[in-house]
Amino acid sequence: MKLTLRSWIVSAVVAVISVPMLVFSAVATQQLQPLVQKSDEYLADEYRATIKKIVVLPRTVPANRAVTGSYNKQTDGLLDGIDKGRGLGTIDTEIGNIQIPIVFPILTVPGAIFGGLTGAAKRRVQDLRDALTADLDDAVSHSTLSNDALATDVFWRLREVPGLTPKILALTTPIPEDSDAILYVSFSEIPIEVDGDDVAITLSAAATLRRVSDGQDLYSSHLHYQDKDTLTNWTKNDNAAWHDFVNYARHYLGREIVEKLYERVDVKHTLQPKESTSVERVKKNDWNGVSWTTTPTLAWELSLEADNPNVKWAANISIADVTFDVEIYDLHQLVYAAKRVTNSEYKLEVELEPCKVYRWTVRPTYRVDGSVHVGAWMRSNPGDANGNIGISASVASAYIYDFASLEIKCGSK
């Protein structure tokens, strides 16, 4: 198969699909580069104070500056009336002397899969390619990776912001006349990079907040969530690591959109887990704990840095008034959460399962001058990655990899 035909196939798919693109490159031309994302790109305080009624739409932001739709007409639809069938089209072609069905979407599958296959791992690459295609079709069919699902996640998180009134609308619903802004959210691409037996998968999402009164964009961001592992680990146990990737990627991206818009503030702090009456550290490492009870007490320590960039705002913070949000994850999902914990330790109110390893974290909640904002989640390696670049998906997903670990021993009560 010539490159020109493959390029035509990709161009044709891009031309008719406005949902995320999945790109599979079996031969990487360069080393996998980490995705660097700035952590200080938040919605300005002046807009946080004035933009209170937001409509969330599951689509890419319109190219023009005008607000999509009007108060008298229906909002433009994402698919513009196209039938929403789920059929998959295939073209049998020869790449690298192997007959490969290049599977691409007719309407709703997140993207096309293409690329040359060479080397000893070509059969496993093809198996992964086929498995991901089926899983992506299923994910969209059950709304796991649809723009609607992302918008719903963002909407429910916005509902937790004090003083904010969000609405989530179908793409054909008129926008309420008293809306302050429209938040467009959408998945954009799922590139898969293969370098020998190392595979990196990235899910990206875009978010733009556009003011209704003048069509001005107040905030725009392109977010990424990436995890890495060997091809062998990605495909073992019926692609278990891939399924966890899907769960955590959407969890991270939906949360990150809302935190950057309305919740997080740039206050430098240090958070460190501590031993408690029921959690012992392993090998003198506070980040690895073990407990013989299924309802352990978690403990941590917060300190604010003296050279805070937001000195004026941070100077008014009283440590005594800081509360904490607590979260605990297993390998697959969030399993426990508590909000506004008033002390720097917390005893779980439900039991965890014995013989399992969990990851847990906390974040501070600051109350200053009547406003409530949160800091970053506790991580062993906060850095620039901020939980969006993984190291070993089969060990723990990127988002929870550098949270504190907690092993509940077998026989715990």
N, C-alpha and C positions, 0 to 999 in steps of 0.2 A: 504494500500500500504506500503510495507516494505521499509526501508531506503535504502537497497541495490539496489532496482530497481530504486528509485529516483536518487540515486547516479549515476547509470548507465545512466539514461536519461541525467543528467547534463553533465557527461563525454562525452557522444556521441555528444551532442550539441557543447561542447567546442572543440572537436576534428575536427569538420567539419566547424566551423565558425571562421573567423578571424576579425569579427566586434564586437562592444561593447557588453558586457554581462550585462543583467538586472537581478538582484537578488532581490527577494521579500521575506523577512523574516517576517512573521506575528507575531512571538513571539521573541522579542529581549531578548538575554541572559544577556545583560548588558546595562547600561545607554548609551544613544547615546553620543559618544565622538566627540568633535569638531575637525575638520581637521586643523592642524597647518601647515602653509606654510611659509617658510622663504621669506622675502622680499628683500634680498640682493643677490640673485643668478642671476646675470646678465652675459651676454656675456662679456668677458674681452675686455678692450679697444683696445688691440693690434689686436684682431680679427675683431672688428668693423671697424678698419682702413684698414684692408687688405682683408677681405672677402667681395667682392662687387658684385659678380655675383652668385646668388643663384637660384637653381632649387627647387621648392616646390613639393613634392610628397605626395599624400593622402594615406599613408600606415604606418604600423608599421615599425620600423627600423629593417633592416636585422640583424640576430643574429651574423653573421660573421663580421669581420672588413673590408672586401672588400666593395667597392662601388657597389651598386646594378646596374647591367647592365654594358654596356661598350659603347664605342663610335661606335663600329661596330655591336653590337647586340642590340636587343630590351631589354628594362628593364623588369624584371620579373613582371608578372601581379599579382595583389592582389588576384584574385580568381582563378588564374592558369587555365583559360579556362573553368571554371565551368559555366554552364548556369545561367544567372542572373534572373531567374524567381522569382516572389514574393509570391509563394504559402506558406501558413501556415500549418504546421502539428500539429495535436492535439492527445493527448492520454488521454482518460477518466480514471481517477483514483480516489481513495477514500482517502482523507486526512482529519483527524479529523471528520470522519463519515459523510462527505459531498462529494457528487460526484462533482469533480472539473475537468474541462478540462485543463490539463497542456498544455499551448500553447508555442510552441518553433519554432524557425525559420528554414525554409528549407535552405534559402540562404541569404536574405538581411535584415531581421528584426534584430534590434540591439541586441536582446538577449533572453534568456529563462527566464521564470517566474516560480518560484517554492517556496514552503514553506508550513508549517502547518498553519491551520486556527483554532483558538480557541477563546472563549470569546464572549461577546455580540456583538462585532463589526464585526463578521465574515462575515455577509452578505454584509456590506459596503466595507469590505476589498476585497471580491470577486468582487463586482461591480467595484471598483477601478482597480483591477487586469485586468478585462476584458476591461475596458475603455482604460487603458494604452497600452494594447496589440494592440488594434485597432489603437490608436493614433501613436504608435511607427511604425507600419507598414506604416501608411499614411505619417509619418514624413520622413521615409527613401525613400518612393516612390517619395516624392516631394523634396528630398534632404535636408530637414531641419536638420536631424541628421546624414547625411552621412559623411564619411571622405572627399569626394569630396567637400562638402559644407564647411567644416572646412578649407580645404586647400585653397579654393577660398577666404574665409574671410581673411586668413593670407596673401595671395598673394596681395590683394588689399590694405591691410594696409602696407605691405612692400613697395609698390609702392610710398607711401607718404614719405618714408625715403630718404632724400637728398643723392645723390651719389650712391644709391643702384640700381642694375638692377636685379629684380627677374623675374623668369619665372615659370609658372605652367604647368606641363606636364601630359599627360595621362600615365598610368603605362606601356604602351607598346611603348612609344616614346623614341628614343635614346636620351641620355643626351648630350647636346652640349659640345664640347671638351674644350671650354674656361671657363667652369663653375668652380668657386672656391669651392663651397660646395653644398651639398644637404640637404634640410630641410625636414625631415620626420614628418608628423603630422597625428594624428589619435585619434579618440575617443576610450576609452578603456573599460569602464564599467559604469553601472547605478544602483548601489545598492540602494535598498529601505529598510529602517529600520523602523520597527513599534514597538513602546513601548506603549502599551495601545491604547490611542486615538491619540498619538503623532507620526507623521510620518516625517522622514527626507529623502529627495531624493538627490542624489549626481550624478553629471555627471563629468567624469574624461577624461582628454586628455593627450596625450604624445607628446613631441616635442624633436627631436634630430637633431643637426646640425653636419654633417659629412663632413670633408674636402676631396675633390676629389683626391688631389695629393698623399695622403698617407693613406686614409681611417680612419684618426684620428677623434674621436668625440670631438668637441670643446665645445659643450654645450648640456646638456640633462636635461629635466625637466618633472615631472609628476604633472599636475595641476588639481585642484578640484574646483567645484562650487557646493555648497550645500544650500538647503533651507529647512525650517521646517514649519510645521503648524499641526493643528489637521486633522484627517481623514475627519471630516465633512467639514472643509474648503477646503481641497484638492478636494473634489468631488462635491461641490456645483456649481451651474451654469454651468453644463456640463463640469466639470473639468477645469474651467477657470484658476485657479491658476497653474495647471499643464502646460497649454498652454503657460502662461507667463514665467514659469520656463524654458521651452524649448527655447524660444526666448532669454531670458537674459543669459542663461547658455552659448549658443554658442557665443553670443556677447562678454561676459566676457572672455571666454577661448581664442577666436581668438585674441582679443586685448591684453590679457596678454602675449601670446606667443611672439608677435611682440615687445611689450614694453620691455620685459626682454632681448630680443635679441639685439635690436638696439636703443631704445629710452630713457629708463629711466636711471637716475643716482641717486646715493645715496647721495643726498643733503638734510639734515634735514631742514625742513621749517614748518611754521605754517600758515594755511590758515583759515580765519574766514569770514563768510558772514556779511554784514553790512546793516543797513537801507539805503534807498536812497530816492530821492524825490518822488518816486512812489511805494515804497515797505516799509510797516511798519512791525515791528516785533510783534509777538503775545506773550502776557504775558511776556514781557521783555526777550524773547528767540530769539536770532539772527538767529537760525536755522529754525525757523518757521515764514514765512512772509506772508503777505496778500497785495493784490493790487486791486485797482478799475479801472485799465486800462489794456487792453489786450496787450499793448506793454510796459511792465514795464521796468525800468532801474534796472539792478542787480548790486550790489556793494559788494566788498570784500576787505580784507586786508591781505597782505603777509609780513611775517617776517622770516628772516633766523636765525637759532640758532648759537650761538657763538662757541659751541663745536662740530662743524660739523666733522664727521669722515673723509670726503674728504676735509680736511682743505685747502690744496694747491690749489685744483681746485676751491673750493667754495669761496676762498678769492678773486678770480679774477672776481667774479660776481658783476655786477653793477645792482642794483635794477631798475635804470632808463632804462636799456636795456632789462629787463624781459618783455616778452609778455605772453598772456594767451590764452588758449583754453577754450571755454565755451560750455557746453552741457545741454540740458533740456530734461527730460523724462516724459512721462505719465506712467500709470501703465503697459502699454503693450510694449512700444518701445521708441527709440530715436525720438524726434519730432523736435529738433532744435539744430544746431551746428554752432559755429563761431570760426575761428582760427586766431591766432596772433593778438589778441586784445591788443592794446598798453597801455591802461589805466586800472586802477583797478575798472572800472565800465563799463557797457555796456547796451545800450538801444536796445531792440529787434527791428528787422527790419520787422518782420512779426507778425501777431496777434495770440495770444493764445486764446483758447476757454474759455468763461466765465463759471462759475459754475463747475470748475474742479480744482483739486489739482495736481501740478506738482512737480518734484524733479529736482534740478539743481546743477551743480558743475562746478568748474574751475580747471585748472592745470597750473603751470608756465612752460614757455619755456625758457631755459637758453642758452645763446650764449657766449661761451668762446673759445678763440684761434681758431676761425674759425669753431668750432663744435657746433652743435645744439642738445640739449637733453632736456628731459622733466622731471618734478617732478611728484609726486603722485597726484591723484585727491583729491580735498577738501572733507573731510568726518568729521562728528561729532565724530566718534570713529574709527580712522584709525587702531590702534593696529596691531596685527598679522593677523587678518582675511582679511584685505585689500579688503573687498567687496565680499569675496567668501563664507561666511557663513552667512546665513539668520536667522531671528528670527521669522518672521510671514509673510509667503508668501501672504496671503490674504490681508494684509495691504499694503505691497510693496515688490517687489522682492529683493532678497539679494543684488544685485549689487547697487540698488538705495536706499536701506532702510535708510542709514545714510547720504544721500545727504541732502542738505537744501531743505525744502519744500516751495512751493509757491502756495497759493490759489488765483485764479482769481475769484473775487466775481461775483455773478449773477448781471446782469445789468451793468457790466463794459463796458467801451467804449475805 
